[in-house]
Amino acid sequence: MTMTSSLRRALLVGLSSALLLGLAGCFGSAPPVPKEQYFRLISSSDPAPVGNPLSGTVEVPPFKAEGVMGERPLLFTQDNGMKLEQRNYAYWTDPPPAMLRDQLIAFLGAAKLADQVVPSELRVKAQYRVEGRIKRLEQLAGTRNGGAITLELALIDKETDDIVASGIYEVTKDASGPNIDDAVHALNAGLDEIFAQFAADLAKRG
């Protein structure tokens, strides 16, 4: 008795399915893909007022950043090593140059540094400009859990192009645990500390 073509196809499909199930049992199922996470830094909404405010408007362009420092994946170093790595599946909501600039505007505006503190994209007539550079923004992992942030900030008189005040501000904060969330909280505390010190330096300008 000959086997019909439809029966042969059915047997082949059955054998193929059994083989695939057997292979899956041997190698196990693939691990689940981690869920993407998005983080942001938010400056204090209630800073101390600047004691010696500026008259006029201050504009702030996006911060400068070199290489991976300006990209959205979170960075980390392991055990105080020299190797800087990007996190997989963990991102800032915005590129750090724009995110930190926006938070500085919010902080200095709430601290009443000047009549107005605005993003440079508005192209309003401004008397001063704040320039910033991100030199370090990373999670510390391994034997010490925390966050490290270093910013270079300067206030410039637009009419004379003179530097009114400037500094390099570096803060390392311990985190409450090893998770990325803990590191972001530490970085947020460090950011507030830097902004407060910059505002204090502006108040002491000559």
SETIZA-964598 format. One record per residue (C-alpha): x negated, y, z; chain; residue number from 1. Coordinates in nm, 3 decimals. Layout:
<atoms>
{c1->X | c2->Y | c3->Z | chaine->A | num->NUM}
...
</atoms>
This chain:
<atoms>
{c1->0.000 | c2->0.000 | c3->0.000 | chaine->A | num->1}
{c1->-0.143 | c2->0.342 | c3->-0.101 | chaine->A | num->2}
{c1->-0.146 | c2->0.644 | c3->0.131 | chaine->A | num->3}
{c1->0.041 | c2->0.948 | c3->0.002 | chaine->A | num->4}
{c1->-0.143 | c2->1.280 | c3->-0.034 | chaine->A | num->5}
{c1->0.079 | c2->1.450 | c3->0.223 | chaine->A | num->6}
{c1->0.005 | c2->1.179 | c3->0.479 | chaine->A | num->7}
{c1->-0.370 | c2->1.208 | c3->0.412 | chaine->A | num->8}
{c1->-0.354 | c2->1.584 | c3->0.468 | chaine->A | num->9}
{c1->-0.166 | c2->1.536 | c3->0.795 | chaine->A | num->10}
{c1->-0.427 | c2->1.288 | c3->0.919 | chaine->A | num->11}
{c1->-0.713 | c2->1.522 | c3->0.824 | chaine->A | num->12}
{c1->-0.550 | c2->1.813 | c3->1.007 | chaine->A | num->13}
{c1->-0.499 | c2->1.598 | c3->1.314 | chaine->A | num->14}
{c1->-0.859 | c2->1.476 | c3->1.314 | chaine->A | num->15}
{c1->-0.991 | c2->1.832 | c3->1.270 | chaine->A | num->16}
{c1->-0.783 | c2->1.959 | c3->1.561 | chaine->A | num->17}
{c1->-0.900 | c2->1.675 | c3->1.783 | chaine->A | num->18}
{c1->-1.263 | c2->1.746 | c3->1.691 | chaine->A | num->19}
{c1->-1.229 | c2->2.117 | c3->1.771 | chaine->A | num->20}
{c1->-1.065 | c2->2.041 | c3->2.105 | chaine->A | num->21}
{c1->-1.345 | c2->1.799 | c3->2.185 | chaine->A | num->22}
{c1->-1.611 | c2->2.057 | c3->2.106 | chaine->A | num->23}
{c1->-1.434 | c2->2.318 | c3->2.317 | chaine->A | num->24}
{c1->-1.432 | c2->2.074 | c3->2.607 | chaine->A | num->25}
{c1->-1.805 | c2->2.012 | c3->2.568 | chaine->A | num->26}
{c1->-1.913 | c2->2.375 | c3->2.549 | chaine->A | num->27}
{c1->-1.643 | c2->2.532 | c3->2.765 | chaine->A | num->28}
{c1->-1.442 | c2->2.843 | c3->2.686 | chaine->A | num->29}
{c1->-1.614 | c2->3.173 | c3->2.607 | chaine->A | num->30}
{c1->-1.644 | c2->3.413 | c3->2.903 | chaine->A | num->31}
{c1->-1.396 | c2->3.702 | c3->2.900 | chaine->A | num->32}
{c1->-1.519 | c2->4.027 | c3->2.749 | chaine->A | num->33}
{c1->-1.567 | c2->4.290 | c3->3.024 | chaine->A | num->34}
{c1->-1.315 | c2->4.572 | c3->3.029 | chaine->A | num->35}
{c1->-1.450 | c2->4.908 | c3->2.915 | chaine->A | num->36}
{c1->-1.469 | c2->5.168 | c3->3.193 | chaine->A | num->37}
{c1->-1.475 | c2->5.547 | c3->3.162 | chaine->A | num->38}
{c1->-1.613 | c2->5.787 | c3->3.421 | chaine->A | num->39}
{c1->-1.641 | c2->6.162 | c3->3.469 | chaine->A | num->40}
{c1->-1.808 | c2->6.403 | c3->3.707 | chaine->A | num->41}
{c1->-1.588 | c2->6.670 | c3->3.866 | chaine->A | num->42}
{c1->-1.734 | c2->6.972 | c3->4.045 | chaine->A | num->43}
{c1->-1.599 | c2->7.104 | c3->4.373 | chaine->A | num->44}
{c1->-1.281 | c2->7.307 | c3->4.331 | chaine->A | num->45}
{c1->-1.346 | c2->7.511 | c3->4.646 | chaine->A | num->46}
{c1->-1.708 | c2->7.637 | c3->4.646 | chaine->A | num->47}
{c1->-1.829 | c2->7.920 | c3->4.865 | chaine->A | num->48}
{c1->-1.796 | c2->8.258 | c3->4.688 | chaine->A | num->49}
{c1->-2.116 | c2->8.405 | c3->4.543 | chaine->A | num->50}
{c1->-2.227 | c2->8.688 | c3->4.773 | chaine->A | num->51}
{c1->-2.368 | c2->8.909 | c3->4.499 | chaine->A | num->52}
{c1->-2.138 | c2->8.866 | c3->4.195 | chaine->A | num->53}
{c1->-2.223 | c2->8.978 | c3->3.844 | chaine->A | num->54}
{c1->-2.035 | c2->9.248 | c3->3.661 | chaine->A | num->55}
{c1->-1.910 | c2->9.132 | c3->3.323 | chaine->A | num->56}
{c1->-1.877 | c2->8.799 | c3->3.147 | chaine->A | num->57}
{c1->-2.103 | c2->8.494 | c3->3.159 | chaine->A | num->58}
{c1->-2.101 | c2->8.246 | c3->2.869 | chaine->A | num->59}
{c1->-2.222 | c2->7.889 | c3->2.898 | chaine->A | num->60}
{c1->-2.312 | c2->7.677 | c3->2.592 | chaine->A | num->61}
{c1->-2.326 | c2->7.296 | c3->2.614 | chaine->A | num->62}
{c1->-2.635 | c2->7.176 | c3->2.799 | chaine->A | num->63}
{c1->-2.935 | c2->7.050 | c3->2.607 | chaine->A | num->64}
{c1->-3.035 | c2->6.685 | c3->2.641 | chaine->A | num->65}
{c1->-3.296 | c2->6.467 | c3->2.472 | chaine->A | num->66}
{c1->-3.227 | c2->6.123 | c3->2.327 | chaine->A | num->67}
{c1->-3.009 | c2->5.886 | c3->2.529 | chaine->A | num->68}
{c1->-2.966 | c2->6.153 | c3->2.798 | chaine->A | num->69}
{c1->-2.701 | c2->6.313 | c3->2.580 | chaine->A | num->70}
{c1->-2.510 | c2->5.994 | c3->2.494 | chaine->A | num->71}
{c1->-2.193 | c2->5.862 | c3->2.656 | chaine->A | num->72}
{c1->-2.310 | c2->5.520 | c3->2.789 | chaine->A | num->73}
{c1->-2.410 | c2->5.541 | c3->3.156 | chaine->A | num->74}
{c1->-2.781 | c2->5.503 | c3->3.225 | chaine->A | num->75}
{c1->-2.950 | c2->5.307 | c3->3.503 | chaine->A | num->76}
{c1->-3.292 | c2->5.209 | c3->3.632 | chaine->A | num->77}
{c1->-3.361 | c2->4.889 | c3->3.824 | chaine->A | num->78}
{c1->-3.571 | c2->4.896 | c3->4.143 | chaine->A | num->79}
{c1->-3.720 | c2->5.240 | c3->4.071 | chaine->A | num->80}
{c1->-3.868 | c2->5.108 | c3->3.747 | chaine->A | num->81}
{c1->-3.981 | c2->5.304 | c3->3.444 | chaine->A | num->82}
{c1->-3.731 | c2->5.130 | c3->3.215 | chaine->A | num->83}
{c1->-3.416 | c2->5.332 | c3->3.147 | chaine->A | num->84}
{c1->-3.123 | c2->5.123 | c3->3.022 | chaine->A | num->85}
{c1->-2.772 | c2->5.192 | c3->2.897 | chaine->A | num->86}
{c1->-2.476 | c2->5.022 | c3->3.063 | chaine->A | num->87}
{c1->-2.256 | c2->4.802 | c3->2.846 | chaine->A | num->88}
{c1->-1.885 | c2->4.881 | c3->2.867 | chaine->A | num->89}
{c1->-1.936 | c2->5.185 | c3->3.098 | chaine->A | num->90}
{c1->-1.911 | c2->5.532 | c3->2.946 | chaine->A | num->91}
{c1->-1.873 | c2->5.896 | c3->3.037 | chaine->A | num->92}
{c1->-1.542 | c2->6.041 | c3->2.918 | chaine->A | num->93}
{c1->-1.736 | c2->6.310 | c3->2.729 | chaine->A | num->94}
{c1->-2.100 | c2->6.345 | c3->2.623 | chaine->A | num->95}
{c1->-2.297 | c2->6.469 | c3->2.929 | chaine->A | num->96}
{c1->-2.401 | c2->6.804 | c3->2.768 | chaine->A | num->97}
{c1->-2.035 | c2->6.906 | c3->2.733 | chaine->A | num->98}
{c1->-1.915 | c2->6.739 | c3->3.054 | chaine->A | num->99}
{c1->-2.171 | c2->6.905 | c3->3.282 | chaine->A | num->100}
{c1->-2.134 | c2->7.242 | c3->3.108 | chaine->A | num->101}
{c1->-1.757 | c2->7.235 | c3->3.162 | chaine->A | num->102}
{c1->-1.801 | c2->7.149 | c3->3.529 | chaine->A | num->103}
{c1->-2.051 | c2->7.431 | c3->3.578 | chaine->A | num->104}
{c1->-1.803 | c2->7.676 | c3->3.424 | chaine->A | num->105}
{c1->-1.533 | c2->7.552 | c3->3.662 | chaine->A | num->106}
{c1->-1.767 | c2->7.574 | c3->3.962 | chaine->A | num->107}
{c1->-1.904 | c2->7.923 | c3->3.889 | chaine->A | num->108}
{c1->-1.557 | c2->8.049 | c3->3.802 | chaine->A | num->109}
{c1->-1.418 | c2->7.922 | c3->4.134 | chaine->A | num->110}
{c1->-1.720 | c2->8.074 | c3->4.313 | chaine->A | num->111}
{c1->-1.639 | c2->8.410 | c3->4.149 | chaine->A | num->112}
{c1->-1.989 | c2->8.452 | c3->4.003 | chaine->A | num->113}
{c1->-1.864 | c2->8.710 | c3->3.751 | chaine->A | num->114}
{c1->-1.550 | c2->8.867 | c3->3.611 | chaine->A | num->115}
{c1->-1.531 | c2->8.574 | c3->3.370 | chaine->A | num->116}
{c1->-1.725 | c2->8.252 | c3->3.313 | chaine->A | num->117}
{c1->-1.639 | c2->8.106 | c3->2.974 | chaine->A | num->118}
{c1->-1.762 | c2->7.850 | c3->2.718 | chaine->A | num->119}
{c1->-1.978 | c2->8.000 | c3->2.445 | chaine->A | num->120}
{c1->-1.742 | c2->7.867 | c3->2.178 | chaine->A | num->121}
{c1->-1.494 | c2->8.143 | c3->2.265 | chaine->A | num->122}
{c1->-1.739 | c2->8.396 | c3->2.118 | chaine->A | num->123}
{c1->-1.632 | c2->8.675 | c3->2.353 | chaine->A | num->124}
{c1->-1.861 | c2->8.967 | c3->2.432 | chaine->A | num->125}
{c1->-2.071 | c2->8.841 | c3->2.723 | chaine->A | num->126}
{c1->-2.340 | c2->9.018 | c3->2.923 | chaine->A | num->127}
{c1->-2.506 | c2->8.700 | c3->3.050 | chaine->A | num->128}
{c1->-2.569 | c2->8.343 | c3->2.937 | chaine->A | num->129}
{c1->-2.637 | c2->8.035 | c3->3.147 | chaine->A | num->130}
{c1->-2.848 | c2->7.770 | c3->2.975 | chaine->A | num->131}
{c1->-2.885 | c2->7.418 | c3->3.107 | chaine->A | num->132}
{c1->-3.089 | c2->7.110 | c3->3.026 | chaine->A | num->133}
{c1->-3.022 | c2->6.758 | c3->3.151 | chaine->A | num->134}
{c1->-3.351 | c2->6.601 | c3->3.256 | chaine->A | num->135}
{c1->-3.214 | c2->6.306 | c3->3.453 | chaine->A | num->136}
{c1->-2.868 | c2->6.152 | c3->3.504 | chaine->A | num->137}
{c1->-2.875 | c2->5.787 | c3->3.605 | chaine->A | num->138}
{c1->-2.763 | c2->5.515 | c3->3.841 | chaine->A | num->139}
{c1->-3.023 | c2->5.366 | c3->4.075 | chaine->A | num->140}
{c1->-2.976 | c2->4.990 | c3->4.103 | chaine->A | num->141}
{c1->-3.152 | c2->4.707 | c3->4.283 | chaine->A | num->142}
{c1->-3.318 | c2->4.756 | c3->4.620 | chaine->A | num->143}
{c1->-3.178 | c2->5.109 | c3->4.644 | chaine->A | num->144}
{c1->-2.828 | c2->5.194 | c3->4.528 | chaine->A | num->145}
{c1->-2.759 | c2->5.555 | c3->4.436 | chaine->A | num->146}
{c1->-2.765 | c2->5.824 | c3->4.173 | chaine->A | num->147}
{c1->-3.035 | c2->6.063 | c3->4.051 | chaine->A | num->148}
{c1->-2.967 | c2->6.390 | c3->3.872 | chaine->A | num->149}
{c1->-3.206 | c2->6.664 | c3->3.759 | chaine->A | num->150}
{c1->-3.093 | c2->6.981 | c3->3.582 | chaine->A | num->151}
{c1->-3.284 | c2->7.282 | c3->3.456 | chaine->A | num->152}
{c1->-3.065 | c2->7.593 | c3->3.481 | chaine->A | num->153}
{c1->-3.128 | c2->7.957 | c3->3.391 | chaine->A | num->154}
{c1->-2.929 | c2->8.281 | c3->3.388 | chaine->A | num->155}
{c1->-3.030 | c2->8.509 | c3->3.099 | chaine->A | num->156}
{c1->-2.949 | c2->8.876 | c3->3.042 | chaine->A | num->157}
{c1->-2.823 | c2->8.879 | c3->2.681 | chaine->A | num->158}
{c1->-2.913 | c2->9.244 | c3->2.620 | chaine->A | num->159}
{c1->-3.280 | c2->9.211 | c3->2.716 | chaine->A | num->160}
{c1->-3.319 | c2->8.832 | c3->2.682 | chaine->A | num->161}
{c1->-3.483 | c2->8.837 | c3->3.026 | chaine->A | num->162}
{c1->-3.448 | c2->8.542 | c3->3.263 | chaine->A | num->163}
{c1->-3.262 | c2->8.670 | c3->3.569 | chaine->A | num->164}
{c1->-3.291 | c2->8.347 | c3->3.767 | chaine->A | num->165}
{c1->-3.397 | c2->7.992 | c3->3.687 | chaine->A | num->166}
{c1->-3.495 | c2->7.667 | c3->3.848 | chaine->A | num->167}
{c1->-3.525 | c2->7.291 | c3->3.817 | chaine->A | num->168}
{c1->-3.283 | c2->7.123 | c3->4.054 | chaine->A | num->169}
{c1->-3.337 | c2->6.760 | c3->4.148 | chaine->A | num->170}
{c1->-3.117 | c2->6.553 | c3->4.379 | chaine->A | num->171}
{c1->-3.116 | c2->6.182 | c3->4.462 | chaine->A | num->172}
{c1->-2.820 | c2->6.053 | c3->4.662 | chaine->A | num->173}
{c1->-2.766 | c2->5.712 | c3->4.819 | chaine->A | num->174}
{c1->-2.451 | c2->5.526 | c3->4.717 | chaine->A | num->175}
{c1->-2.218 | c2->5.338 | c3->4.948 | chaine->A | num->176}
{c1->-2.254 | c2->5.020 | c3->4.741 | chaine->A | num->177}
{c1->-2.395 | c2->4.862 | c3->4.424 | chaine->A | num->178}
{c1->-2.099 | c2->4.926 | c3->4.195 | chaine->A | num->179}
{c1->-2.093 | c2->5.181 | c3->3.915 | chaine->A | num->180}
{c1->-1.808 | c2->5.362 | c3->4.093 | chaine->A | num->181}
{c1->-2.033 | c2->5.408 | c3->4.397 | chaine->A | num->182}
{c1->-2.312 | c2->5.549 | c3->4.180 | chaine->A | num->183}
{c1->-2.074 | c2->5.794 | c3->4.011 | chaine->A | num->184}
{c1->-1.959 | c2->5.920 | c3->4.352 | chaine->A | num->185}
{c1->-2.324 | c2->5.971 | c3->4.447 | chaine->A | num->186}
{c1->-2.393 | c2->6.157 | c3->4.121 | chaine->A | num->187}
{c1->-2.087 | c2->6.374 | c3->4.180 | chaine->A | num->188}
{c1->-2.215 | c2->6.470 | c3->4.525 | chaine->A | num->189}
{c1->-2.555 | c2->6.548 | c3->4.374 | chaine->A | num->190}
{c1->-2.396 | c2->6.763 | c3->4.104 | chaine->A | num->191}
{c1->-2.210 | c2->6.972 | c3->4.362 | chaine->A | num->192}
{c1->-2.532 | c2->7.015 | c3->4.559 | chaine->A | num->193}
{c1->-2.718 | c2->7.139 | c3->4.251 | chaine->A | num->194}
{c1->-2.443 | c2->7.379 | c3->4.146 | chaine->A | num->195}
{c1->-2.423 | c2->7.521 | c3->4.500 | chaine->A | num->196}
{c1->-2.801 | c2->7.577 | c3->4.509 | chaine->A | num->197}
{c1->-2.794 | c2->7.744 | c3->4.166 | chaine->A | num->198}
{c1->-2.512 | c2->7.976 | c3->4.279 | chaine->A | num->199}
{c1->-2.710 | c2->8.061 | c3->4.593 | chaine->A | num->200}
{c1->-3.017 | c2->8.142 | c3->4.382 | chaine->A | num->201}
{c1->-2.808 | c2->8.368 | c3->4.160 | chaine->A | num->202}
{c1->-2.685 | c2->8.555 | c3->4.467 | chaine->A | num->203}
{c1->-3.050 | c2->8.617 | c3->4.569 | chaine->A | num->204}
{c1->-3.153 | c2->8.753 | c3->4.230 | chaine->A | num->205}
{c1->-3.354 | c2->9.077 | c3->4.230 | chaine->A | num->206}
</atoms>
